[in-house]
């Protein structure tokens, strides 16, 4: 995909990489593998490494979360926006529920994020942990991926309980959304409410916070040892979820390219050591 693909860039203004199928369980210190045009989630850093320096603790960044709450995404085409909305609803309910008829007069949509929390780690402490660390007995496969500079680490996850979707018409002005139809489709599985006077904004709220964005860094090695990291460019990648997760990993995948990437997180985590 191109760098300006709206699927990749709709969270660019808040400086996060989007998760196309929001879900629970995505966490800092998760390992990422570049494979073709996607990332695979391999498991947890602590499962394959050891160090004389302590693992960086995961902590909430409430200051960052407060600055993100209420911010808007970039405007995307209706088809893309409804696809993202369908994935959010699926994350809340575990079901595929189609609310597209409620947006029949819309041409574009914009997202706002409420009740936002951010889990994060100190990247400097991650750097120290890796500098003083080594691989444990997880296997030669994962070590080869590290040595080939094909591994990344999640450093922050962005979560929310409420997503506000604003609809625009052909001229870019607010357009009314059919709330009763949407409520009928969702049947109480997701709380929905009008969020503005023009009935163009709908707030979708779940009972749990789901992860919908990450920040991550690529790791580099030299002569068998970790040397440095580099953040993934915001707007260049997304966590993609249309294929199975947990398949054995081959150390023969092509070298890292950060210009267009996807992360595969469809199947529940916990099988992260497959193929290591």
MARROFI-775001 format. One record per atom (N, C-alpha, C): residue in one letter; x, y, z; atom name. Coordinates in pm, whole numbers, plus 50000, padded with zeros to 5 digits. Layout:
<sites>
 r    xx    yy    zz  a
 a     X     Y     Z CA
...
</sites>
This chain:
<sites>
 r    xx    yy    zz  a
 x 50082 49880 50000  N
 x 50000 50000 50000 CA
 x 50086 50126 50000  C
 x 50030 50231 49946  N
 x 50104 50356 49939 CA
 x 50106 50423 50075  C
 x 50204 50513 50091  N
 x 50219 50581 50220 CA
 x 50097 50664 50256  C
 x 50028 50719 50152  N
 x 49916 50806 50179 CA
 x 49784 50731 50187  C
 x 49787 50600 50196  N
 x 49665 50523 50209 CA
 x 49592 50567 50336  C
 x 49464 50607 50327  N
 x 49393 50657 50445 CA
 x 49376 50553 50555  C
 x 49379 50426 50521  N
 x 49372 50323 50625 CA
 x 49494 50330 50715  C
 x 49609 50363 50657  N
 x 49732 50371 50734 CA
 x 49745 50502 50810  C
 x 49684 50607 50760  N
 x 49713 50741 50811 CA
 x 49603 50803 50896  C
 x 49492 50732 50921  N
 x 49381 50800 50988 CA
 x 49413 50833 51135  C
 x 49516 50770 51194  N
 x 49559 50805 51329 CA
 x 49688 50887 51330  C
 x 49729 50933 51214  N
 x 49856 51004 51204 CA
 x 49857 51131 51288  C
 x 49745 51201 51297  N
 x 49739 51327 51371 CA
 x 49760 51307 51521  C
 x 49732 51186 51572  N
 x 49756 51161 51714 CA
 x 49881 51073 51731  C
 x 49955 51055 51623  N
 x 50089 50995 51625 CA
 x 50089 50849 51672  C
 x 49990 50773 51622  N
 x 49986 50630 51649 CA
 x 49964 50553 51519  C
 x 50007 50429 51518  N
 x 49980 50336 51409 CA
 x 49849 50265 51439  C
 x 49756 50257 51345  N
 x 49625 50200 51376 CA
 x 49625 50048 51382  C
 x 49537 49996 51468  N
 x 49503 49854 51470 CA
 x 49371 49841 51397  C
 x 49370 49770 51286  N
 x 49250 49766 51203 CA
 x 49139 49683 51265  C
 x 49173 49586 51347  N
 x 49074 49515 51426 CA
 x 49106 49540 51573  C
 x 49050 49646 51632  N
 x 49079 49674 51773 CA
 x 49047 49554 51859  C
 x 49121 49540 51968  N
 x 49104 49423 52052 CA
 x 49170 49446 52187  C
 x 49136 49361 52283  N
 x 49206 49360 52410 CA
 x 49337 49281 52395  C
 x 49428 49303 52486  N
 x 49545 49217 52494 CA
 x 49668 49265 52422  C
 x 49656 49362 52331  N
 x 49777 49418 52269 CA
 x 49848 49501 52374  C
 x 49975 49475 52396  N
 x 50044 49537 52510 CA
 x 50185 49580 52474  C
 x 50238 49679 52546  N
 x 50380 49712 52528 CA
 x 50466 49590 52558  C
 x 50583 49585 52495  N
 x 50680 49476 52503 CA
 x 50640 49356 52419  C
 x 50536 49371 52337  N
 x 50504 49268 52240 CA
 x 50605 49270 52125  C
 x 50640 49151 52075  N
 x 50735 49138 51964 CA
 x 50662 49137 51831  C
 x 50717 49207 51732  N
 x 50660 49215 51599 CA
 x 50759 49164 51495  C
 x 50708 49089 51399  N
 x 50790 49040 51288 CA
 x 50739 49095 51157  C
 x 50828 49152 51076  N
 x 50792 49197 50942 CA
 x 50795 49078 50848  C
 x 50684 49055 50778  N
 x 50673 48946 50682 CA
 x 50593 48995 50563  C
 x 50661 49023 50453  N
 x 50592 49080 50338 CA
 x 50541 49219 50371  C
 x 50409 49239 50358  N
 x 50349 49369 50385 CA
 x 50267 49368 50513  C
 x 50306 49288 50609  N
 x 50239 49288 50738 CA
 x 50340 49259 50848  C
 x 50300 49287 50970  N
 x 50373 49239 51085 CA
 x 50297 49121 51145  C
 x 50368 49026 51198  N
 x 50307 48922 51279 CA
 x 50344 48948 51424  C
 x 50250 48924 51513  N
 x 50274 48941 51656 CA
 x 50328 48809 51709  C
 x 50452 48808 51756  N
 x 50519 48684 51793 CA
 x 50498 48644 51937  C
 x 50467 48736 52024  N
 x 50457 48706 52166 CA
 x 50519 48817 52247  C
 x 50585 48784 52355  N
 x 50636 48884 52448 CA
 x 50789 48884 52453  C
 x 50846 49002 52464  N
 x 50991 49017 52466 CA
 x 51053 48935 52579  C
 x 50991 48937 52697  N
 x 51050 48868 52812 CA
 x 51053 48716 52796  C
 x 50975 48663 52702  N
 x 50973 48518 52680 CA
 x 51094 48469 52602  C
 x 51164 48559 52534  N
 x 51275 48515 52448 CA
 x 51407 48583 52482  C
 x 51407 48672 52580  N
 x 51530 48741 52617 CA
 x 51549 48738 52768  C
 x 51672 48764 52810  N
 x 51705 48780 52952 CA
 x 51811 48888 52962  C
 x 51818 48955 53078  N
 x 51909 49068 53091 CA
 x 51944 49090 53238  C
 x 52062 49148 53260  N
 x 52099 49188 53395 CA
 x 52029 49318 53434  C
 x 51975 49389 53336  N
 x 51898 49510 53361 CA
 x 51750 49472 53366  C
 x 51671 49528 53459  N
 x 51530 49487 53469 CA
 x 51449 49524 53345  C
 x 51349 49442 53318  N
 x 51256 49470 53209 CA
 x 51182 49600 53238  C
 x 51168 49689 53141  N
 x 51098 49816 53169 CA
 x 50954 49790 53209  C
 x 50908 49850 53318  N
 x 50769 49829 53362 CA
 x 50671 49899 53268  C
 x 50554 49841 53254  N
 x 50447 49902 53175 CA
 x 50365 49992 53267  C
 x 50345 50115 53225  N
 x 50270 50209 53308 CA
 x 50177 50294 53222  C
 x 50066 50341 53280  N
 x 49975 50429 53205 CA
 x 50033 50568 53192  C
 x 50010 50630 53077  N
 x 50057 50767 53052 CA
 x 49933 50856 53045  C
 x 49884 50899 53160  N
 x 49758 50972 53164 CA
 x 49767 51108 53098  C
 x 49886 51170 53101  N
 x 49902 51300 53036 CA
 x 49881 51285 52886  C
 x 49945 51185 52828  N
 x 49926 51161 52684 CA
 x 49782 51127 52654  C
 x 49722 51042 52737  N
 x 49583 51003 52713 CA
 x 49490 51123 52714  C
 x 49510 51214 52809  N
 x 49424 51331 52817 CA
 x 49439 51422 52696  C
 x 49557 51429 52638  N
 x 49574 51512 52520 CA
 x 49513 51447 52397  C
 x 49495 51317 52399  N
 x 49435 51247 52285 CA
 x 49283 51247 52294  C
 x 49228 51239 52417  N
 x 49083 51238 52434 CA
 x 49022 51361 52368  C
 x 48921 51337 52285  N
 x 48853 51446 52217 CA
 x 48914 51486 52085  C
 x 49033 51435 52052  N
 x 49093 51468 51924 CA
 x 49024 51392 51811  C
 x 49039 51445 51690  N
 x 48976 51385 51572 CA
 x 49080 51314 51486  C
 x 49033 51210 51419  N
 x 49115 51144 51318 CA
 x 49105 51224 51189  C
 x 49180 51183 51090  N
 x 49161 51240 50957 CA
 x 49028 51188 50900  C
 x 48972 51261 50808  N
 x 48847 51220 50742 CA
 x 48876 51110 50641  C
 x 48794 51006 50642  N
 x 48813 50894 50549 CA
 x 48683 50868 50473  C
 x 48695 50802 50360  N
 x 48578 50764 50281 CA
 x 48485 50678 50365  C
 x 48357 50685 50330  N
 x 48256 50612 50406 CA
 x 48287 50463 50414  C
 x 48326 50403 50302  N
 x 48351 50259 50300 CA
 x 48461 50220 50398  C
 x 48568 50301 50403  N
 x 48677 50275 50496 CA
 x 48631 50299 50639  C
 x 48561 50409 50663  N
 x 48515 50441 50797 CA
 x 48420 50337 50852  C
 x 48331 50284 50768  N
 x 48239 50181 50815 CA
 x 48308 50049 50838  C
 x 48411 50021 50762  N
 x 48489 49899 50785 CA
 x 48558 49906 50921  C
 x 48618 50022 50951  N
 x 48681 50041 51082 CA
 x 48578 50034 51194  C
 x 48462 50095 51172  N
 x 48355 50092 51272 CA
 x 48308 49948 51296  C
 x 48293 49872 51189  N
 x 48252 49733 51203 CA
 x 48349 49654 51287  C
 x 48478 49683 51272  N
 x 48579 49614 51352 CA
 x 48574 49655 51499  C
 x 48544 49783 51524  N
 x 48527 49829 51663 CA
 x 48408 49759 51727  C
 x 48297 49753 51655  N
 x 48178 49686 51707 CA
 x 48206 49538 51733  C
 x 48281 49475 51643  N
 x 48317 49335 51662 CA
 x 48403 49317 51785  C
 x 48494 49412 51811  N
 x 48578 49403 51930 CA
 x 48495 49416 52057  C
 x 48392 49500 52053  N
 x 48305 49517 52170 CA
 x 48213 49397 52192  C
 x 48165 49337 52083  N
 x 48058 49237 52094 CA
 x 48099 49095 52057  C
 x 48208 49081 51982  N
 x 48244 48950 51930 CA
 x 48161 48909 51811  C
 x 48079 49000 51759  N
 x 47990 48970 51647 CA
 x 48013 49068 51533  C
 x 47980 49024 51412  N
 x 47982 49111 51295 CA
 x 47843 49169 51275  C
 x 47829 49299 51301  N
 x 47700 49368 51292 CA
 x 47713 49486 51196  C
 x 47627 49491 51097  N
 x 47636 49590 50989 CA
 x 47542 49707 51015  C
 x 47599 49826 51041  N
 x 47519 49945 51066 CA
 x 47524 50042 50948  C
 x 47568 49994 50832  N
 x 47592 50083 50718 CA
 x 47466 50154 50671  C
 x 47349 50092 50683  N
 x 47227 50157 50637 CA
 x 47196 50283 50718  C
 x 47248 50291 50838  N
 x 47229 50412 50918 CA
 x 47307 50530 50865  C
 x 47401 50504 50774  N
 x 47487 50609 50718 CA
 x 47462 50626 50567  C
 x 47342 50596 50519  N
 x 47316 50596 50375 CA
 x 47332 50733 50310  C
 x 47323 50841 50387  N
 x 47337 50976 50331 CA
 x 47478 51032 50346  C
 x 47567 50955 50406  N
 x 47703 51003 50431 CA
 x 47797 50968 50316  C
 x 47902 51046 50302  N
 x 48008 51020 50203 CA
 x 48143 51000 50271  C
 x 48162 51064 50385  N
 x 48286 51050 50461 CA
 x 48252 51045 50610  C
 x 48349 51000 50690  N
 x 48331 51002 50835 CA
 x 48462 51043 50901  C
 x 48450 51093 51024  N
 x 48565 51131 51105 CA
 x 48546 51069 51243  C
 x 48656 51023 51303  N
 x 48652 50961 51434 CA
 x 48698 51059 51542  C
 x 48636 51049 51659  N
 x 48686 51113 51780 CA
 x 48700 51005 51886  C
 x 48793 51025 51979  N
 x 48825 50921 52076 CA
 x 48799 50972 52218  C
 x 48722 50895 52295  N
 x 48684 50933 52431 CA
 x 48735 50825 52529  C
 x 48741 50862 52656  N
 x 48782 50768 52762 CA
 x 48913 50699 52725  C
 x 49009 50776 52679  N
 x 49134 50719 52626 CA
 x 49233 50691 52738  C
 x 49299 50577 52730  N
 x 49412 50546 52817 CA
 x 49528 50500 52730  C
 x 49649 50523 52778  N
 x 49770 50481 52708 CA
 x 49857 50400 52803  C
 x 49891 50280 52762  N
 x 49991 50200 52835 CA
 x 50124 50216 52761  C
 x 50230 50239 52835  N
 x 50356 50269 52769 CA
 x 50475 50220 52852  C
 x 50590 50213 52788  N
 x 50714 50183 52857 CA
 x 50814 50294 52830  C
 x 50915 50304 52914  N
 x 51025 50398 52896 CA
 x 51121 50339 52793  C
 x 51133 50404 52678  N
 x 51215 50349 52570 CA
 x 51362 50345 52609  C
 x 51407 50440 52690  N
 x 51546 50438 52735 CA
 x 51575 50315 52820  C
 x 51477 50277 52904  N
 x 51494 50156 52985 CA
 x 51489 50031 52898  C
 x 51408 50035 52791  N
 x 51408 49924 52696 CA
 x 51546 49912 52631  C
 x 51604 50024 52594  N
 x 51737 50025 52533 CA
 x 51841 49967 52629  C
 x 51832 50003 52757  N
 x 51926 49950 52856 CA
 x 51907 49800 52876  C
 x 51781 49757 52882  N
 x 51751 49614 52897 CA
 x 51811 49534 52783  C
 x 51793 49581 52660  N
 x 51843 49509 52543 CA
 x 51995 49514 52535  C
 x 52053 49627 52572  N
 x 52199 49642 52568 CA
 x 52267 49542 52662  C
 x 52206 49521 52779  N
 x 52264 49431 52878 CA
 x 52211 49288 52866  C
 x 52129 49262 52763  N
 x 52060 49135 52755 CA
 x 52115 49039 52652  C
 x 52050 48924 52646  N
 x 52085 48819 52551 CA
 x 51960 48733 52531  C
 x 51969 48635 52440  N
 x 51858 48545 52415 CA
 x 51859 48433 52517  C
 x 51739 48386 52553  N
 x 51730 48269 52640 CA
 x 51720 48144 52552  C
 x 51658 48040 52601  N
 x 51653 47914 52528 CA
 x 51530 47902 52439  C
 x 51477 48017 52393  N
 x 51356 48013 52312 CA
 x 51378 47946 52177  C
 x 51502 47946 52126  N
 x 51529 47879 52000 CA
 x 51607 47966 51904  C
 x 51665 47899 51803  N
 x 51750 47969 51708 CA
 x 51669 48055 51611  C
 x 51544 48019 51587  N
 x 51465 48092 51489 CA
 x 51446 48237 51525  C
 x 51405 48263 51651  N
 x 51383 48401 51692 CA
 x 51514 48477 51696  C
 x 51622 48411 51735  N
 x 51752 48478 51737 CA
 x 51793 48520 51597  C
 x 51766 48436 51498  N
 x 51799 48471 51360 CA
 x 51721 48594 51314  C
 x 51595 48604 51355  N
 x 51514 48719 51318 CA
 x 51570 48847 51379  C
 x 51615 48839 51504  N
 x 51681 48954 51567 CA
 x 51806 48993 51489  C
 x 51888 48896 51457  N
 x 52014 48925 51391 CA
 x 51993 48981 51251  C
 x 51880 48947 51188  N
 x 51848 49000 51055 CA
 x 51773 49133 51062  C
 x 51761 49190 51183  N
 x 51693 49320 51202 CA
 x 51548 49315 51156  C
 x 51482 49203 51182  N
 x 51344 49186 51139 CA
 x 51244 49193 51254  C
 x 51289 49236 51371  N
 x 51205 49237 51489 CA
 x 51177 49380 51534  C
 x 51052 49403 51576  N
 x 51014 49528 51640 CA
 x 50953 49500 51775  C
 x 50940 49605 51857  N
 x 50881 49594 51989 CA
 x 50776 49703 52007  C
 x 50658 49666 52055  N
 x 50554 49762 52087 CA
 x 50596 49842 52210  C
 x 50590 49975 52200  N
 x 50629 50060 52313 CA
 x 50510 50129 52379  C
 x 50399 50145 52308  N
 x 50278 50206 52366 CA
 x 50155 50146 52299  C
 x 50048 50134 52376  N
 x 49919 50094 52321 CA
 x 49814 50196 52360  C
 x 49727 50225 52266  N
 x 49623 50327 52281 CA
 x 49488 50256 52293  C
 x 49414 50286 52401  N
 x 49288 50217 52426 CA
 x 49176 50317 52452  C
 x 49053 50275 52420  N
 x 48937 50360 52446 CA
 x 48813 50274 52464  C
 x 48715 50328 52539  N
 x 48585 50265 52556 CA
 x 48479 50327 52466  C
 x 48505 50449 52420  N
 x 48405 50521 52342 CA
 x 48467 50577 52215  C
 x 48400 50555 52103  N
 x 48442 50607 51973 CA
 x 48325 50687 51916  C
 x 48350 50813 51883  N
 x 48246 50900 51828 CA
 x 48269 50913 51678  C
 x 48169 50877 51601  N
 x 48179 50878 51455 CA
 x 48095 50993 51401  C
 x 48158 51088 51334  N
 x 48089 51202 51274 CA
 x 48075 51178 51124  C
 x 47955 51199 51072  N
 x 47925 51174 50931 CA
 x 47915 51305 50854  C
 x 47971 51305 50733  N
 x 47963 51421 50644 CA
 x 47902 51380 50510  C
 x 47833 51475 50446  N
 x 47771 51451 50317 CA
 x 47863 51486 50202  C
 x 47803 51496 50084  N
 x 47878 51521 49962 CA
 x 47958 51649 49969  C
 x 47904 51751 50034  N
 x 47969 51882 50041 CA
 x 48061 51897 50163  C
 x 48077 51792 50239  N
 x 48162 51797 50356 CA
 x 48094 51848 50481  C
 x 47968 51886 50472  N
 x 47893 51933 50588 CA
 x 47832 51815 50663  C
 x 47795 51842 50789  N
 x 47734 51737 50871 CA
 x 47608 51681 50804  C
 x 47589 51550 50818  N
 x 47470 51485 50763 CA
 x 47410 51397 50872  C
 x 47279 51393 50880  N
 x 47208 51320 50985 CA
 x 47226 51169 50969  C
 x 47243 51103 51082  N
 x 47257 50958 51086 CA
 x 47129 50898 51144  C
 x 47092 50779 51097  N
 x 46969 50713 51140 CA
 x 46997 50634 51269  C
 x 46985 50702 51384  N
 x 47014 50638 51512 CA
 x 46921 50521 51544  C
 x 46788 50534 51525  N
 x 46701 50419 51556 CA
 x 46738 50293 51479  C
 x 46775 50308 51353  N
 x 46814 50191 51274 CA
 x 46940 50128 51332  C
 x 47038 50211 51369  N
 x 47163 50161 51426 CA
 x 47136 50091 51559  C
 x 47051 50151 51641  N
 x 47017 50089 51769 CA
 x 46949 49954 51749  C
 x 46865 49945 51648  N
 x 46797 49819 51620 CA
 x 46895 49710 51580  C
 x 46995 49745 51498  N
 x 47096 49648 51455 CA
 x 47179 49601 51574  C
 x 47220 49695 51658  N
 x 47308 49661 51769 CA
 x 47234 49595 51885  C
 x 47104 49619 51896  N
 x 47018 49548 51991 CA
 x 47075 49550 52134  C
 x 47126 49666 52175  N
 x 47174 49682 52311 CA
 x 47311 49625 52339  C
 x 47374 49564 52238  N
 x 47507 49504 52259 CA
 x 47615 49610 52272  C
 x 47594 49727 52213  N
 x 47683 49843 52226 CA
 x 47595 49963 52259  C
 x 47639 50043 52354  N
 x 47564 50165 52386 CA
 x 47587 50269 52279  C
 x 47480 50323 52223  N
 x 47492 50425 52118 CA
 x 47406 50545 52155  C
 x 47456 50665 52121  N
 x 47382 50787 52153 CA
 x 47425 50897 52059  C
 x 47331 50988 52030  N
 x 47362 51107 51950 CA
 x 47456 51196 52031  C
 x 47559 51249 51963  N
 x 47661 51327 52035 CA
 x 47664 51473 51993  C
 x 47572 51518 51907  N
 x 47567 51661 51872 CA
 x 47427 51698 51827  C
 x 47402 51827 51814  N
 x 47267 51877 51784 CA
 x 47221 51841 51643  C
 x 47313 51825 51549  N
 x 47274 51797 51411 CA
 x 47251 51649 51385  C
 x 47263 51565 51486  N
 x 47244 51420 51473 CA
 x 47342 51357 51375  C
 x 47457 51419 51358  N
 x 47557 51365 51265 CA
 x 47664 51284 51335  C
 x 47669 51294 51469  N
 x 47769 51221 51546 CA
 x 47701 51115 51633  C
 x 47757 50994 51627  N
 x 47709 50885 51711 CA
 x 47824 50837 51799  C
 x 47799 50827 51929  N
 x 47898 50774 52022 CA
 x 47870 50625 52045  C
 x 47969 50542 52018  N
 x 47960 50398 52040 CA
 x 48046 50365 52162  C
 x 47984 50307 52265  N
 x 48056 50279 52389 CA
 x 48042 50132 52427  C
 x 48154 50073 52466  N
 x 48154 49935 52513 CA
 x 48181 49930 52661  C
 x 48176 49810 52716  N
 x 48198 49792 52860 CA
 x 48346 49775 52893  C
 x 48430 49761 52791  N
 x 48573 49739 52811 CA
 x 48652 49829 52718  C
 x 48769 49866 52760  N
 x 48858 49944 52674 CA
 x 48927 49850 52576  C
 x 48931 49888 52451  N
 x 48996 49807 52350 CA
 x 49111 49885 52288  C
 x 49217 49815 52253  N
 x 49334 49877 52191 CA
 x 49305 49906 52045  C
 x 49336 50028 52000  N
 x 49313 50063 51860 CA
 x 49433 50131 51795  C
 x 49543 50145 51868  N
 x 49663 50203 51809 CA
 x 49786 50163 51889  C
 x 49901 50167 51822  N
 x 50028 50136 51889 CA
 x 50136 50233 51843  C
 x 50241 50238 51923  N
 x 50371 50288 51878 CA
 x 50469 50172 51892  C
 x 50570 50169 51805  N
 x 50663 50056 51807 CA
 x 50797 50101 51752  C
 x 50902 50024 51787  N
 x 51036 50052 51738 CA
 x 51093 49928 51672  C
 x 51176 49948 51571  N
 x 51252 49841 51508 CA
 x 51385 49827 51581  C
 x 51429 49702 51603  N
 x 51555 49676 51670 CA
 x 51664 49643 51570  C
 x 51787 49691 51597  N
 x 51901 49665 51509 CA
 x 52012 49596 51587  C
 x 52085 49509 51519  N
 x 52197 49437 51579 CA
 x 52320 49447 51490  C
 x 52433 49418 51551  N
 x 52559 49411 51477 CA
 x 52649 49311 51547  C
 x 52709 49222 51468  N
 x 52799 49120 51521 CA
 x 52733 49038 51633  C
 x 52603 49013 51616  N
 x 52532 48928 51711 CA
 x 52481 48997 51833  C
 x 52493 49131 51842  N
 x 52452 49203 51962 CA
 x 52360 49320 51924  C
 x 52264 49345 52010  N
 x 52176 49461 51992 CA
 x 52257 49590 51995  C
 x 52224 49683 51904  N
 x 52297 49810 51897 CA
 x 52208 49933 51910  C
 x 52087 49931 51852  N
 x 52006 50052 51850 CA
 x 51862 50020 51811  C
 x 51778 50123 51815  N
 x 51639 50110 51774 CA
 x 51600 50231 51690  C
 x 51490 50218 51619  N
 x 51440 50329 51538 CA
 x 51287 50321 51536  C
 x 51215 50428 51572  N
 x 51068 50422 51572 CA
 x 51012 50400 51432  C
 x 50902 50325 51425  N
 x 50830 50311 51299 CA
 x 50760 50443 51268  C
 x 50765 50482 51143  N
 x 50705 50608 51102 CA
 x 50553 50603 51114  C
 x 50495 50700 51183  N
 x 50350 50709 51194 CA
 x 50291 50735 51056  C
 x 50185 50662 51023  N
 x 50123 50674 50892 CA
 x 50177 50577 50790  C
 x 50279 50498 50827  N
 x 50340 50405 50732 CA
 x 50292 50263 50750  C
 x 50218 50235 50857  N
 x 50186 50096 50888 CA
 x 50054 50086 50962  C
 x 49998 49966 50962  N
 x 49876 49937 51037 CA
 x 49879 49792 51083  C
 x 49805 49763 51188  N
 x 49793 49626 51234 CA
 x 49679 49562 51158  C
 x 49711 49470 51071  N
 x 49612 49409 50984 CA
 x 49567 49277 51043  C
 x 49440 49240 51019  N
 x 49384 49127 51094 CA
 x 49304 49032 51005  C
 x 49335 49024 50877  N
 x 49252 48943 50789 CA
 x 49308 48804 50764  C
 x 49417 48769 50831  N
 x 49475 48637 50816 CA
 x 49499 48575 50952  C
 x 49522 48444 50956  N
 x 49542 48374 51082 CA
 x 49674 48414 51147  C
 x 49674 48419 51277  N
 x 49793 48451 51355 CA
 x 49840 48326 51426  C
 x 49969 48313 51444  N
 x 50022 48203 51522 CA
 x 50084 48094 51438  C
 x 50094 48113 51306  N
 x 50158 48014 51221 CA
 x 50308 48015 51247  C
 x 50375 47902 51224  N
 x 50520 47899 51243 CA
 x 50590 48006 51162  C
 x 50693 48065 51219  N
 x 50763 48176 51157 CA
 x 50891 48127 51091  C
 x 50915 48172 50970  N
 x 51037 48135 50900 CA
 x 51140 48245 50913  C
 x 51266 48213 50943  N
 x 51369 48317 50952 CA
 x 51414 48365 50816  C
 x 51351 48317 50708  N
 x 51393 48353 50574 CA
 x 51311 48469 50514  C
 x 51228 48535 50595  N
 x 51149 48644 50541 CA
 x 51241 48757 50500  C
 x 51191 48842 50411  N
 x 51274 48945 50352 CA
 x 51312 49052 50453  C
 x 51420 49131 50430  N
 x 51463 49234 50524 CA
 x 51355 49339 50547  C
 x 51366 49410 50660  N
 x 51269 49511 50701 CA
 x 51256 49621 50597  C
 x 51130 49658 50567  N
 x 51098 49780 50495 CA
 x 50984 49845 50571  C
 x 51004 49968 50613  N
 x 50907 50034 50701 CA
 x 50807 50118 50622  C
 x 50821 50127 50490  N
 x 50735 50217 50415 CA
 x 50592 50166 50405  C
 x 50568 50037 50418  N
 x 50432 49985 50409 CA
 x 50426 49854 50484  C
 x 50353 49851 50595  N
 x 50357 49732 50678 CA
 x 50225 49709 50747  C
 x 50200 49583 50782  N
 x 50078 49544 50849 CA
 x 50111 49446 50960  C
 x 50031 49447 51064  N
 x 50051 49354 51174 CA
 x 49929 49264 51184  C
 x 49952 49132 51193  N
 x 49848 49033 51193 CA
 x 49820 48989 51336  C
 x 49697 49015 51385  N
 x 49665 48985 51525 CA
 x 49528 48918 51536  C
 x 49490 48838 51440  N
 x 49355 48784 51436 CA
 x 49326 48685 51548  C
 x 49418 48592 51571  N
 x 49394 48485 51666 CA
 x 49440 48527 51805  C
 x 49372 48485 51913  N
 x 49411 48528 52047 CA
 x 49558 48503 52075  C
 x 49619 48597 52147  N
 x 49759 48584 52183 CA
 x 49777 48474 52286  C
 x 49903 48438 52303  N
 x 49934 48331 52395 CA
 x 50003 48218 52322  C
 x 49980 48212 52187  N
 x 50054 48116 52105 CA
 x 50174 48182 52046  C
 x 50220 48291 52112  N
 x 50323 48376 52056 CA
 x 50457 48310 52037  C
 x 50484 48195 52100  N
 x 50614 48133 52083 CA
 x 50616 48032 51970  C
 x 50506 48023 51893  N
 x 50504 47928 51783 CA
 x 50618 47955 51687  C
 x 50692 47855 51656  N
 x 50796 47867 51556 CA
 x 50924 47929 51606  C
 x 50937 47961 51735  N
 x 51059 48026 51783 CA
 x 51168 47922 51804  C
</sites>
